[in-house]
Amino acid sequence: MSGRDIHAVPAYGRDYKSASAVKADWLAGKDFRCAVSGQYLSTRDPYPSQVEVWVRYAKLTKLVRVH
């Protein structure tokens, strides 16, 4: 992971059991929350290509890259 990473968690109390489910909802434009700032984010937000977005899932025990 680089210094230009964004770490997020599922919004609205959602959780996932698999990385593929996280990626599917990310690509579908569902909201996630930045783990640091609490700001909502999704695929509708523009991200520079060098920024990586990582999402925690499985009760925050696993991590998957979605962007």
C-alpha positions as CSV (number, residue, x, y, z in Angstrom):
1,M,0.0,0.0,0.0
2,S,1.2,3.5,-0.8
3,G,0.9,6.8,0.8
4,R,-2.0,7.7,-1.5
5,D,-4.4,5.1,-0.2
6,I,-7.9,5.6,0.9
7,H,-9.3,3.0,3.4
8,A,-13.0,2.6,3.6
9,V,-15.7,0.6,5.3
10,P,-19.2,-0.3,4.0
11,A,-21.8,2.4,4.7
12,Y,-25.2,2.1,6.4
13,G,-24.2,-1.0,8.5
14,R,-23.5,-3.3,5.6
15,D,-20.9,-6.0,5.8
16,Y,-19.6,-8.5,3.3
17,K,-18.5,-12.1,3.4
18,S,-16.4,-12.1,0.2
19,A,-14.1,-9.8,-1.7
20,S,-16.2,-10.3,-4.8
21,A,-19.3,-9.0,-3.1
22,V,-17.4,-5.9,-2.0
23,K,-16.2,-5.3,-5.6
24,A,-19.6,-5.8,-7.0
25,D,-21.2,-3.2,-4.8
26,W,-18.3,-0.8,-5.4
27,L,-18.8,-1.1,-9.2
28,A,-22.6,-0.8,-8.7
29,G,-22.0,2.7,-7.1
30,K,-23.0,1.9,-3.5
31,D,-21.8,4.1,-0.8
32,F,-18.8,3.4,1.5
33,R,-17.3,5.6,4.3
34,C,-13.8,6.7,4.6
35,A,-12.3,5.0,7.7
36,V,-10.4,8.2,8.6
37,S,-12.7,11.1,7.8
38,G,-16.1,9.4,7.8
39,Q,-16.9,11.0,4.4
40,Y,-19.0,9.0,2.0
41,L,-17.4,7.8,-1.2
42,S,-18.3,5.7,-4.2
43,T,-17.4,5.1,-7.9
44,R,-19.3,8.4,-8.6
45,D,-16.4,10.3,-7.1
46,P,-13.4,11.0,-9.3
47,Y,-10.1,9.5,-8.1
48,P,-6.7,10.0,-9.7
49,S,-5.3,6.7,-11.2
50,Q,-2.5,6.7,-8.6
51,V,-4.9,6.6,-5.7
52,E,-5.9,3.2,-4.4
53,V,-9.2,2.6,-2.5
54,W,-9.2,-0.3,-0.1
55,V,-12.3,-1.6,1.7
56,R,-12.4,-3.5,5.0
57,Y,-15.1,-6.3,5.2
58,A,-15.9,-9.5,7.1
59,K,-16.4,-7.6,10.4
60,L,-13.4,-5.4,9.4
61,T,-11.0,-8.3,9.5
62,K,-10.2,-8.5,5.7
63,L,-9.1,-5.9,3.2
64,V,-9.7,-5.8,-0.6
65,R,-8.6,-3.2,-3.2
66,V,-11.5,-1.9,-5.2
67,H,-9.8,1.0,-7.2
